[in-house]
Amino acid sequence: MGEPAPLPAGIDPNRPSPARMYDYFLGGTHNFAADRAVADRAVELVPDVPRIARANRAFLGRAVRFAAGRGIRQFLDLGSGIPTADPVHETARAIRPDARVAYVDREPTAVLHARAILGDDPATVVLQADLRRSRELLDDPALRAVIDLAEPVCVLMVAVLHFLPDGPELTRALRHYHDAVVPGSVLAVTHVTAGSRREQLDRFADLYQRTGTPLVMRDRAELAALLDGWERVAPGIVHSPEWHPYPGTAPVADPASFATLAGVFVRA
């Protein structure tokens, strides 16, 4: 038996990573014992976390297909995590073979894993950046080599905004993304919400806080306020399984139990 492959420089297997925890929830293999230990504790607090994560990922696929079906061939995935489990570039290229994708995450471990997975695919790029520094990101030559802002773009903010507290920096950045893309561009968002599960999800949020990653829950009105200026695609901001389920999908009995708001928006 050969020696195990060395880890990419900069990855600490002993420090839990939200990106690797999410990978674990999805059944992926890009995670370590430290990630699994915290993720297992999260499941103790909220037993249906894996189901919620899978529903979130399924929404991402539907949103990417929606955008690609509108002719969009550029995807800017902000807070992309580790691109496993039906990654954006594969989903988009099933409809648009010429699709180009920029994966962006502020977490070094997610970026290093993503670069190792994607290799030298010329139609993708992986950047380490904070989405709140929008001007710096959108001016990055590596991003501009893949994403042409003169054409419509699908901006993805899936399971990322709830890791960012309210403040002028976030407000300015979200407005800048709206203003920087051309009409016809699309925005897809998911966001954790408490609903009737406040006490349970407060304990879940506290667990993330102890790993060094805050979790900020918002309701529909608060999420809508963050995305002011974008036009909602029907049915608007709903729970993740309710947004454009595939034909033939059985209705979910209790959509609010997924504790995730989802919506797709268009730049008019």
N, C-alpha and C positions, 0 to 999 in steps of 0.2 A: 504494500500500500504506500503511495507516495505521500510526501509532506503536504499539509494543507496549504492552500494558496495564501500568500501574505496579504494582510489587510492594506488597503490604500492608506498612504500617509495621512494623518490627521483624523482618522477614525478611532475613537476611544470606545472599546466594547464594554467598558465598565460604567459608562455614563448613559443612563436611559435617554433615548432619542424619540421624540414624538413621531417623527417620520418612520422610524423602524417599528415603533409600537403599532402604528396604523398598518404597516406592512404585515405585522403579525396578526392583527385583527382580520385582515383580508385573506389570511392563510398563506402569506408569502414566506420566503426563506431568508430575506435580507434583514435579519435581526439576531440579537445576542441574548444571553441569559439575563442580563440586566434589564433589557427591554421587556422580555417575557415576564419577568417577576413583577414589574410595575403594571404591565398590561393585565396580568392575571388578577392583580389586586383590583384593577379597574372593573374587571368582569364580575368580581365578587360584589362590588358596589352597584353596578348596573349590568345585570346578567345578559341583557340583549345588546351589549355594545358591538359584538361582531355582526349581528344582524343589521344594526344601524350603519356600521361602516360599509357593509356590502350594499345597502340601499343607497348610500351616498355615492359609492363608486358607480352604481348602476345609473344614477342620475347623470353623473359626469358623461357616461357613454351616450345617453340619450341627448344631452345638450350638445355634445360634439357632433353627433349625427344631424341634429337639427341645423346647426350652423353650416356644416358641410353640404347639407341638402339645399341651403340657400345660396350655394356657390362660393362660400368662404373657403379659402385654402391656406389661411395663416392663423396660427393659434399661439396665444401668449398665455402660458400656464403659470400663474403667480401663486407661490406657495405649493409647488408641484409635488413636493415630497420625493419618494422613490418611484420612478415610472415603471412599476410592475402591475400585474393584474389588469390586462386590457389597457395599455398605456394610450395616451392621447394620439401619438403619431400613428399607431397601428389602427386605431378606431377611425381616425380621419381618413387615412389612406384607403380604407375599405370602400370609401365613397369618392374621395378625391385623391388619386394616386400621387398627385403633385403637391400634396399638403406639406407645409413646413411648420415646425414647432420650436418655440423657445421655451425651455423649462427653466423656471426661476425659483430659487429657494434661498432663504437667509441662513439655513442651517448647514454648516459645512459637511456634516456626515451625509445629508441627503444629496448634496451636490456631488460629492465624491462617488457615492454609490451610483448615481445617475450617469455620470461620465463613464464609469466602468461598464455599465449595462449598455449604453448607447454606442460606445466606441466612436468610430469615425464617420458616422452617418452625416453626410454633408448637408442634409436638409433639416437637421436639428442642431440646437446649441443648448448648453446647460450653463447657467450663470448663477453665481452666488451674489445675491442682492436682497435688500429689504424693499418690499413693494412700496413702502412709504417714501422712498427716495426715487420717485417716479421720473423726475427729469434726468437724473444721472443714469437710470436704467434705460430709458427710451433713447438716450443719446449714445449708448454704448455701441461702439463699432461692431462688436461681435453679434449683438442683437440685430443691428441694422443689416448685417450680412444675410440674415434669414427672414426678418420681418420688414416689409415695406409699408410704412404708415400711410402711404398714398393709396393703398388698397384696403378694403374692409378686413378687419381682424376680429377673431373671436377671442375675447379676454376671459380667462377662466380664473375665478377666485373661489375655488371649491374647498371648503373646510379650512379656510385660512383667516378670514376676518375675525373669527372669534378668538384668535390668538393676539389680537391687536386692540389695545385700549382706546377709548375715545380721546380725541385731541385734535388740535389744529393741523398737525402734521398729517394725520390720516385723512382728515377732511379735504385738505389741499390735494393730496395725492389722488384720491378718488375722483375729484373734479378734474384733475389734470388728465387722467386716463380717458375720461369722457371727452374732453376737449381735443385730445391728441389723435383720436381715431376718427376716420371719415364716416359720414352717414352710411348706414347699412351694416355697420359693425355690430357685434353681438357681445353681450356680457352674460356670463352664467355664474351664479353664486349659490353656495350653501352655507348655512350658519346654525350652530347649536342654539337651541332655545329651551327654556325650562318648562313652560306650560304648567301642567298640573303635577310635574315631577320635581318641583323646586328643591325639596329637601334632599332627595336622592341625588340630583345632579349637582347640588352645592357640594356634597361630599366628593363627587367625581371631580369637580373643578378644583377642590382643595388638593386632591392627589396630584393633579397636573401642576399646581402651584408649587408643590414641594419638589417637583423635578426641575423647577426653574422656568417653567413655561406657563404663564397665566392663561386662564380660560375665561373669556368674557361672554356671558350669555346675553342675547338681545331678543326682544320680541319683534313682531311684524312691523310695528310702527317705527321702532328704532332702526331696524335694518333698512326699511324704505327710506328713512331720512338720510342714511349714509349714501344711498344710491340716487339721490335727487338728480333729476335731469335725464335719466334713462327712461325710456318708455317700456312698460311691462308687456311681455307677451302673455296672452291668456293661458292659464287661469290666474296669472299673477304670482304673488308670493304664497306658496302652499307648503305643506309638509312633503318631504322628498318623494315618497311613492306616488303622490298625487299629480306630479308634473309630467304630463304627456306619457302615461304608461303605455307600453307597447300593446298593440291590438291583441285581444285575447287574454290579457293579464287579468287575473281575478282581482276584484276590488279588495283593498286592505281594510280590515274591520276597524282598526283604530289607528289612522295615520299619525295622530299626535304622539303615539307611543314611540315613534321614531326620533322624536326630540330634535328634528333637523328641519329648518326652513329652507326652501329652494325656490329659485326663480331665474328666468331668462329675460333679458332686456335687450332692446334695440336702440342704437344711436340714430335718432331721427335726422 
